[in-house]
Amino acid sequence: MRQTLQRTPEGLVFVPPKSERSRRTVFPPAVAGAALRDHRRAMVAEALHRSRPIATDALVFTNSIGSPMEPRNVSRAFVKLLQSVGLRRVRLHDLWHTRATLLLVQGVPARAVIEVLGHSGIALTLNTYSHVLPPMHQGCCAVHG
């Protein structure tokens, strides 16, 4: 991550990540990476069709004039999407918690999960994200009778 979008009194501006640890390359799951590449190609094709220039370092998701999307609009669109497919309402940030928990449940080492999340230590990751799920403790505490 090279920059983050932040609201200031002047509006939405790009700023450096808040910590050195946050300055990292983010690797999405393969299916998400493919979807992002497909979306980017469609966005470039639309810009060419409309004879609108597009920078090579442009955002993958923009509003209709190519500017950063308003975070509230992204949240509203996400909720509408969930409703349209019959899923319960959750916050976008809840997906972050879910990703961390699922990685841990799948047996991904905590050190790797820490890198994915950009945390500085294992305690924050495990205390915050490793919600106790049955698959995490199966077989560790066999009861003999």
N, C-alpha and C positions, 0 to 999 in steps of 0.2 A: 504494500500500500504506500503510495507516494503522497497522497493528499486525502483530506476528508472534506466534506461539505458541511459548513456550519452557518447557522443563522446569526447575523450581527445586526446592529441598528441600520447598517447600510443595505441589508438584504442578505442573500445567500452568497457566501464567498468560500473559496477553497483555501484551506489552511493545512500546514503540516500535521501529521498524526501527533497525538498528545504525548507519546513516549517513544523512546528509542526502540523499545521492544515492538511497538506498533508498526514500525517501518520494516515491512517484510513482504515477501511475495506470497500471495494467497492462491492456493491450488484448489479449485472447486472439484467436486466429484465429476467423473467423466461425463455423465449425462447432463449435468449442469453446464459444463464447459462447452459441450456440443450445442446445447440450446442457446448459450450466449453467443457463440460464433454464428449460428444460424440467424439470430436476431440482428447481429451486427451487419451481416451480409444484406439482410432485408432492409435495414436502415440506410445503408450505403446505396443500394439500388433505388430506394425511394428518393433519396437526395439527388441522385443523378437524373432520375425521371423528372424531378421538379426543377432541374438545373440549379440546384442549391449546392454551394460548395460544402464539403465536409472535411474536417481536419483528420489526419491519420491518427491523432491522439484523442479524438472526440470521445465523448461519453457513449456508452452502450445504450443507456436509457436517457432520453431527453423529452422535453415538452415539444409541442408542435412547431416551435421556432428554433429548436436546437439548443435551448438553454437547459440548465439542470432542472430536474423535476422538483416541484415543491414537495417536501416530505409529507405534509398532511394529505396531499393528493395521492401520493404513493400508498399511504396507509388506507385511505378510503377505497382506492382501487383494489387493494389486497382484500379488504373486507367484502367488497362486492363479488370478487372472484370466489371467495370461500362460500358465500351465500348461493352463488349461481350453481355450484356443484354440490350443495347440500352439506357442507362441512360447518362445524361450529366456529364461532368467532374466536380468533386468537390474534395476538399482536405479532408483527413481523419479528420482533426480538425473541418471541417464544420459539421461533424456528432455530435460533442460535442455541438456546438451551437444549432443544431436542437433538440438534446435530451432535453436541458434545455428549449427551447421554447415550445416543445410539452408537457413537464411536466407541465409547467405553464398554457398552454391552456387547459389541462385536469383538471385543478383545484387543482393540487398538491400545497399545501401551500408553499409559497416562502421560509420559514424556512427549509422545507424538501429539496427543490431544492438546497439551499445553502449547506446543508450537503452532498448531492450527488456530487456537484461540488467541494467541499472542500474550498469554499470561506469563508473569515472571516467576511464579512458583507453583508447586504442586498443590499446596494447601487450598488456595483459592479455587483451583479447578475442581478438586475432589469435593470440597465442602459445598460449592455452589452447583455443580453440574452432575455429580454422580448420584442422582436420585436412586434410591434403592428399588431395583426392579428384579423380579424373580430370576431372570437368566443370570444375573450377576452373582447370585449366591447358591445356585444349584450345584450340588456336589461338594460344596466346601464344608458342610456341616452334617454329614450323614449320621442318621440316628440308627443305632443298633439296638435291637430289642431282644 
